[in-house]
Amino acid sequence: MAEIQPVRGWRYNAVLSQQIDRYVSPLFDVVSMKQREALYQNPLNSIHLSVPRGDDAAGAARQRLQEWQQQGVLQQDELPGIYVYYQYFRLPGSAREYCRKGFMCHIRAYDWAESVVLRHENTLPASVNDRAELLSRTEFQTSATHGLYRDDAFELEQYMDEAMQNPLYQTEEDYQGARDVLAVIQDVRIIQRFQRVLASREVILADGHHRYEGSLAYRLARRVAAGEAYTGAEAWNFHLMYLTNAAADDLRILPTHRLVLEFPVALSTQELLARLATYFTVLTLDDPYDLPERIAGKPWAFGVYLGEGQVYKIRLKPEVHALLDWPTTPEVKALDLTVLHFFVLEKVLGVVGAEAQRQWTGVAYVRNFPECLSRVDRGEARAAFITNEVTMEEVERVCHSGAVMPPKSTFFYPKTIGGFLFTSIRDSETEHPFYAVFRP
């Protein structure tokens, strides 16, 4: 199903790569303003290409890219390859070191209707347009999106492990505490094996919906402009993606909690609890730090923190679930977060409908559990609703149902980083003699 192609990657030159930590950057949708300002101080940091700034940000990125290529800051590999990318990381409270294994390559930019690349969340048009404009001006992929394929036989891992015996470079520790390692496979027969495995797979887009849709928008514009000359083999039909195996136990999805900054209607604590009790069994607890453990593994269960020692575990009454009448699939209705958004945000707080909730500024999405508690204690929020993580099985069920999840349902950890690998989608890429070897 999914057509992938090796790439002749653009990378920082051999001297700069020895200090790669100085040039990598977080993805555009997770970098904070403070992080941005620090990274912008380095004139060679990848953020100048991935999150450019100025009145003509995309134009500034194009000019900088041309300068870096002319000066040899970025250099293109001679041979096409599959770039193996491992991320080593730990989770709080665990001594285990995880290693998420994957590889970067070009994948054909399939429309959603083709059901080859599947999505699980909606996008914001402004962010899609921003990414499409940057792609149009630079013809350069600055950071890989994250896709998931399922291979229970783990057929490709042996080749990736072998490549990792001779890494190209690695970070000491990126902004999120992970250690990132890059290697490359340039053996034609092994690359073709990767292509055959993916040719029978669907791909779930885990992270990077805006960047992927930016590629779709740019590809459509170029296809219209090409007219009858369009062949489908042009480089701009492809998108840079990091692919990992959904069957691996090192694939981690962290919970994203809901922080209600202000109630949309006047509610006292007692009135809020009374409304919650209409739909949920409400249990009073003593210690807010017990909440993650008390709700772990329990469907439709949430922690509630209202400050000043007011700690509760709530769990939906099973018979109430039938009231959930949003026009979506059973797979989405079964999700914890759908229950939270329907019964808490809509029924209890009065923010009616999924679209109104997407636009509502009274809710913040926070991954850090202690931060949720402290912001309530400081009076920055009225309530924290603590959630369980979404499972990979739930993501797959929702994607195959053709529906999308509530906003900010998944946080795949760790995030990929920018600056490790760049790729070109200029017309000249497909003129390289090696390209024909890997066409289907």
N, C-alpha and C positions, 0 to 999 in steps of 0.2 A: 504493500500500500504506500508506504512513505519512501519517496526517492531521496537519497542523500548523496552528496558529492564531497570528495576531499577538497581541500583548499590549499592554495599557496599563501600561507599566513604572513601577515605583516607583524613584526615584533620589534621591540626595542633592541638596538644594536648590542653586540656582545659585551661592550664595556658597561653600558647602562644596565643591562640585564643582571649584572653582578650585584646591583643594589635595587632590585625590582620593587622592593617595598616602598621606595620613594616615588614610584610612578603609577602604582595601582590606585584605584579609587572605588568607592561604593557605587552601586547602580543609581541612576538618576532619580528613581522613585523612592529611595530609602536614605539618601544622603541628607543630613541635617544642614541647616544654614551655617552652623559653627564649623562642621566638617568641611563644607564647601570653601569657606573663607580661608581655612588653613591650607587646603590643597591648592587653591588658586595662587598661593604665594610661590609655588614651585612652577616655573615657566614650562617645564617639560612633563608635568603630571597629566595623566590621561583624561582627567576631568575637563580639560580644555577642549577635548574632542567630544566627550560624551554628554557633558552638561555645560556647553559654552554660554557665555553671558555677553551682554551688550545690546545696543539697539538693533543690530543685525547679527544675532548670535550664530545662526547657521553660516552666514558669510564669514564670520571670524573663525569658525571651526574649519571651514574650507581653506582659508588662507594659511592657517597654522599647519594644517595637514600638508599642504604643498611645501611649506618651508621645512617641515620635519623630514619629508621624503627627499627633498633636494639636499638637505644637510646630512642625511644619513642617520638621523635620530631614529627613524623607523626604517627597517629594511625588510624586503620580501624574501621568503625562503624560495630556493630554486625549484624544489620538488614539491608536488602536492602531497598532502598528508591528512590523516585523521589525528587530531591533537587530543591526547589523553590528559584528563584533568582530574586530579584527586584532591579532596579537601579533608584534612584531618582536624577533628574538633572534639570537644568535650561538652557535656551538659552539666548545669549546676546540680550538685548533690550526687554526682556519679563519678567514679574513678575510671570508667571505661573511656578509651579513646576510640571514637568512631572514625571511619574512613568512607566518605561517599565517593564512589567510583563512577566516572563518566567520561565522555569524549565530546569534543567540539568539531563540528563540520557544517557544511551547508545543507539545508533541507529545502525542498521546493516549498514555496509559500502557497499553501493550499487555502482556498476559501473555506469558511466554516461549513458551507453547504456540502462540500465534498466529503465530509466526515472522515478525513484522514488525520488532521490535527484537530483535537477536541478542546474546547474551552470550558472553564467552570466559573467564570465571573464576567461581568459586564465591564465596559470601559467608558472613559470620559472622552468625548470628541475632541476637546481642546488638547489633551495630552497626546492623542493619536496624531492630530495635525502637526503638533510640535515635532514628533518623531519622524513623520513623513517628510517634513520640510528639511530636517537635518540630513536625512538620507538622500533627498533630492539634490541638495547642494554639495554634499561630500562624496556621494556614491561609495560610502565606506561604512561597514558594520563595526561599531565601536564597542559593543558588549553583547555577549550571547544571552539569549533567552534560555529558559530551562524547560526542557521537555522530558516526558516519561514514556518509556516503552516497557512492555512486560515480557521478560524472558525467564521463565522458571528454570530453564536448563543452564542459565548463566554461561552461555556459549562464548560471549565476547570477553569476559573478564580475564581469561588466560592470556589473551593477546595484550590487554591493557596492563596487566601485572608485569609482563615481560618488558614492555616499553618503559615502564617505570624504573627498571634497573638502570636506565641511563637518562635521567631527567634533564630537560633543557635549563630549567631554573625553578626556584621555589621562594616563597615568602618566608620570613621568620615568623610573622604573625600579622594577619590582616586586621582591619578595623573592628571585626567582630570576634577576634580571638582565634580564628582558624588558621591553619597552615596550608597554603595552596601550592600544589606541585604540578608542573606541566611537562609532558613528554610528547613525542610524535611517533606515529607509525607511517612509514613511507613504502612499505612492501606492497606491491600491486595486488598480489593474491590475497593478502590479509585485508586490505581495504575493500576488495570486492566481496570478501566474506561478510564484512560489516554491512555492505550494501544489500546483500542477499537476506541477511537477518532482518534488517529494517523494512525490506520490501514486503514482508508479510505482516507488518505490525502497524497498528494505529499509534499515534503519539498524543498524549495528554499534555497540554500546556500548563505547566506548574506555575511558572512565574514569567512575567514579561508580556502580558496581554497587550499593553499599549505599544510596545516596540514591535510585536508581531503584526498588529493591525496597521502600524505605520508602514511595514514592508508590504502588506496587502494593498494599501492605498497607493503607494509608489509604483508597485508592479502594475496596477490597473491603469494608472496614468501613462506609463511607458508602453503598455500594450495597445492602448488606444492610439497613441502617437505613432506606433510602428505600423499599424494598419495591416495590409496584406503581407508585409515583410516579416511579420511575427513568426517565429519558429518554435518558441517554447524553451529553447536551449540557452537563451540569453542569460547572462549572469544575474541580471536584476530580477529574475524569476525565483531567486534563492535567498535564503535567510540564515544567518548564523545562529546555531542552536547548540546548547549543551545538553546531551542526552544521557539520562541515567536510568537504571533498571528499577522499575517499580516493585520488583520482587525482593529487592535487597533490604535487609533490616537496618542498614545505615541511612536510610531515607527518613528523615525526621520532619514532622509537621508540628510546630509549636502552637499553643492556643493564643488567640487574640481576645482579650477581655473587653467588655463594654463599660465605659466610664460615662455616666450621665452627668453632664456639666450643670444642667439646670432643668428642672421639670417644666414641661410645656404648659402645665396647668398647676394651679396652687394646690399643693398636697402637703399635709403634715406627715410625720413618720407613721403615725397610727393609721391615717387614711391610706397611705401607700401599702402598708402591711395588710390592711383589710381588703384592698383591691387584689393584691397578690393571692390572698387566701381563697378568693373565688375560683382560682384556677390551679393553685399549687398547694401542696402540703408544706407548711412553714415550720421549721424547727429552729429554735434558738440555740446558739452555740456561745462558747466563752472566748475562744481565741481565734482571731481572724486568720492567723497563719496556719490554722488547721483546715481551712476551706479547700485548698486543692486536693488534699488527701481524702476529705469527707465526700467529695463529689466524684472522685476518680472512678472511672469505669461504670458509672451509673447513668443510664440514658435519661435525658431531659431533666438533669439535675444541675443546679447553679449555686454558687455562693453569692451572698449579698452582704455588702458592708456599707453601713450608713454613718460610720463615725461614732465616736464617744462610746465605744464598747458595744455597739449594736451590730451583732453578727448573726447571720441566718443562713441556713441551707434551705433551698426551696426545690421541690420536685413536682413536676406536672402530674396532676391526677390522671391516671390512664384513660378514664372515660371522657375526659375533657378534650383529648386530642382530636376527636371527630369534628370539633368546632372549627378547626383550622381550614378555612375555605379559600385560601389564596389559589389562583389558577396556575398551579404548577404540578410537577410530577410527584408520585408517592415517595420517590427516592429523596426529593428535596424536603418534602413535608416531614420525613422521618428524622431530619437532622436536628441536633440540639439547638443550633443557632437559628434555624427557622422557627422553632418553638419559642426561643427567647425573643426574636423580633416580632412574632405575631402576638404572643400572649402578654409580653411585658411592654414592648415599645408601642404596639398598636392598642391592645385592649386595656392595659393598665394606664399607660401614659398618653394615649390618644393621638399618636403619630400614625396616621392611617395610610396603609399601602406601602409596598416595597419602594416605589419611586420617591415618595415623600420622605421615607427614612434615609434613602441615599443622599438626599439633598439637605437633610436636617443637620444643622450645625451644633445641636445640643448634645451630640454624642461624640466621644473620642474613642479611638481604637488603640488599645495599649497592650503591648506584649509583656511588659515587666509587671509581675504580680505585686511586689512591694511598692512600686510606683503608684499603683492603683490605690492602695491603702493610704499612702502618704498624701496623695492629692485630695482625697476625701478629708483626711485629718486637717489639712491646711485650708479647707474651705474652698478649694478650687473646683470641687465636684460635689454633687449631692449624693451620689450612690455609685458603687462599683459592683458590676455583675461579673462574677468570675466563672469562666467556662472551661470545659474539657477541650482537648485538641480534637480536630477532625482526623479520622483515620484514612489511610490510603485506600482502603476498600470503599469507604464512603465517597471519596473523590471519584473513583472509577465508576461507581454505580450512577452518580449524578451525571458525569460526562456522557456515559452511554445512554442515559435517558434523554439527552438533548436539552436539558435545562441548565440553569446556572444557580450557584449558591448565593446566600446573602452576602453583602459586601464584607470584605476583610475576613473571610472564613478560614483561609489557609495562610500559614507563614512557613514556607519550606525553608529549613535551616540546615546549613548556613546558606546565605546568598552567594551567588557567583560574584566575582569582582571584575571591574573594568581594567583594561590596560594589559591583561595577560596575553591577549591575542586579538588582532584586528583582521578584517578581511575586506577585500574590494569586490564590488559588483559592477565595475566598469565593463564596457563592451569588450575591451581588450583581454579580459580574463579568459573568455571562452575561445580566444584565438590561440591560446597556448597549446602546443602539440600534445601535451599529456592529457588534456581534457577529454579527447575522444575515447581514450582507453576506458574511462569510467562511465560513459553514457550507457543507459539501459538498453 
